[in-house]
Amino acid sequence: MYPAELVKPMREDLTSIGFGELYTEQDVKDALAKEGTTLVVVNSVCGCAAANARPGARMSLQNAKTPDHLVTVFAGVDREAVDAARAQMIPFPPSSPSMALFKNGELVHMLERHHIEGRPAEMIAENLMGAYNEHC
């Protein structure tokens, strides 16, 4: 588990633009039970989260269509919420960072770490925008 003061700025990268934080299994269940589309970002302390994932998520929200709900869980910190979110992302293996788009509780688009690591934030944003245009 990472200390709260270490991850605070990393959390704020997403919460400052409207992402809600999920801490428990029930938080995840409640978030995914909402009607409409929900983007779940599995945040991380790794460099690819800082350089690619979080900036890509931010850029993706400049699209005409965006998810109805934005939420995040933090790997290595919010274990219960992360485990619950990953359980909803099956058949994809656990990875962080990662991003999943749900529509009415059903997984409709997934970006795993290997889709994020080494790719520019702009490419990640374009991928997400394509998913928003299709599902939102």
C-alpha positions as CSV (number, residue, x, y, z in Angstrom):
1,M,0.0,0.0,0.0
2,Y,1.2,3.4,-0.9
3,P,1.1,6.3,1.6
4,A,-1.8,8.7,1.1
5,E,0.5,11.7,0.8
6,L,2.4,10.1,-2.1
7,V,-0.7,9.3,-4.2
8,K,-2.7,12.5,-3.4
9,P,-1.4,14.5,-6.4
10,M,-1.9,11.4,-8.7
11,R,-5.5,11.1,-7.5
12,E,-6.0,14.8,-8.0
13,D,-5.0,14.5,-11.7
14,L,-8.4,12.8,-12.2
15,T,-10.5,14.1,-9.4
16,S,-9.8,17.7,-10.3
17,I,-11.5,17.1,-13.7
18,G,-14.6,15.4,-12.3
19,F,-13.7,11.8,-11.6
20,G,-15.3,10.3,-8.5
21,E,-13.1,8.1,-6.3
22,L,-14.3,4.6,-5.4
23,Y,-12.9,3.0,-2.3
24,T,-15.1,-0.1,-1.7
25,E,-16.7,-3.0,-3.5
26,Q,-20.1,-1.3,-2.8
27,D,-18.9,1.9,-4.4
28,V,-18.0,0.0,-7.5
29,K,-21.3,-1.8,-7.6
30,D,-23.2,1.5,-7.2
31,A,-21.2,3.2,-9.9
32,L,-21.7,0.5,-12.4
33,A,-25.4,0.2,-11.6
34,K,-26.0,3.7,-12.9
35,E,-27.8,4.0,-16.2
36,G,-25.7,5.3,-19.1
37,T,-21.9,5.1,-19.7
38,T,-19.2,5.0,-17.1
39,L,-15.5,5.3,-17.6
40,V,-13.5,3.5,-14.9
41,V,-9.8,4.4,-14.7
42,V,-7.6,2.1,-12.7
43,N,-5.0,4.7,-11.6
44,S,-1.4,3.8,-10.7
45,V,1.8,5.3,-9.4
46,C,3.8,4.0,-12.5
47,G,5.3,6.3,-15.0
48,C,3.0,5.3,-17.8
49,A,0.0,6.4,-15.7
50,A,1.6,9.8,-15.2
51,A,2.8,10.2,-18.8
52,N,0.2,8.4,-20.8
53,A,-3.0,7.2,-19.0
54,R,-4.1,10.2,-16.9
55,P,-3.2,12.8,-19.6
56,G,-5.0,10.6,-22.2
57,A,-8.1,10.3,-20.0
58,R,-8.1,14.1,-19.6
59,M,-7.7,14.8,-23.3
60,S,-10.4,12.3,-24.2
61,L,-12.9,14.4,-22.4
62,Q,-12.5,17.2,-25.0
63,N,-14.7,15.1,-27.3
64,A,-18.2,16.0,-28.3
65,K,-19.5,12.8,-26.7
66,T,-18.2,11.7,-23.3
67,P,-19.2,9.2,-20.6
68,D,-22.1,10.1,-18.3
69,H,-20.0,9.1,-15.3
70,L,-16.3,9.2,-14.5
71,V,-14.8,7.1,-11.7
72,T,-11.4,5.9,-10.6
73,V,-9.9,3.3,-8.4
74,F,-6.2,3.4,-7.3
75,A,-4.1,0.2,-7.6
76,G,-1.9,-0.4,-4.6
77,V,-4.1,1.7,-2.4
78,D,-7.9,1.0,-2.7
79,R,-7.6,-2.8,-2.9
80,E,-11.2,-3.6,-2.3
81,A,-12.4,-1.2,-5.0
82,V,-9.7,-2.3,-7.4
83,D,-10.5,-6.0,-7.0
84,A,-14.2,-5.3,-7.5
85,A,-13.6,-3.2,-10.6
86,R,-11.3,-5.8,-12.1
87,A,-13.8,-8.5,-11.5
88,Q,-16.2,-6.5,-13.8
89,M,-13.4,-6.3,-16.4
90,I,-13.1,-10.1,-16.9
91,P,-12.0,-11.7,-19.3
92,F,-9.2,-9.1,-19.3
93,P,-6.4,-9.8,-16.9
94,P,-5.7,-7.4,-14.1
95,S,-3.5,-4.5,-15.2
96,S,-2.7,-1.0,-14.1
97,P,-3.1,1.5,-15.3
98,S,-6.1,0.5,-17.3
99,M,-9.4,2.0,-18.5
100,A,-12.8,0.4,-19.1
101,L,-15.9,1.9,-20.5
102,F,-19.2,0.4,-19.3
103,K,-22.6,1.0,-20.8
104,N,-25.5,0.2,-18.4
105,G,-23.2,-1.9,-16.4
106,E,-21.8,-3.9,-19.3
107,L,-18.2,-3.7,-20.3
108,V,-18.0,-2.3,-23.9
109,H,-14.4,-1.1,-24.3
110,M,-11.1,-1.9,-22.6
111,L,-7.6,-0.4,-22.6
112,E,-5.1,-2.6,-20.8
113,R,-1.7,-1.5,-19.7
114,H,-0.1,-2.9,-22.9
115,H,-2.4,-0.5,-24.8
116,I,-1.2,2.4,-22.7
117,E,2.5,1.8,-21.9
118,G,4.8,3.4,-24.5
119,R,1.9,5.1,-26.3
120,P,1.5,8.9,-26.4
121,A,-1.4,10.3,-24.4
122,E,-2.9,11.6,-27.7
123,M,-3.2,8.1,-29.0
124,I,-4.9,6.9,-25.8
125,A,-7.3,9.9,-26.0
126,E,-8.1,9.0,-29.7
127,N,-8.9,5.4,-28.7
128,L,-11.2,6.5,-25.9
129,M,-12.9,9.1,-28.1
130,G,-13.7,6.4,-30.7
131,A,-15.3,4.4,-27.9
132,Y,-17.2,7.4,-26.7
133,N,-18.5,8.1,-30.2
134,E,-19.6,4.5,-30.5
135,H,-21.2,4.0,-27.1
136,C,-22.0,7.3,-25.5
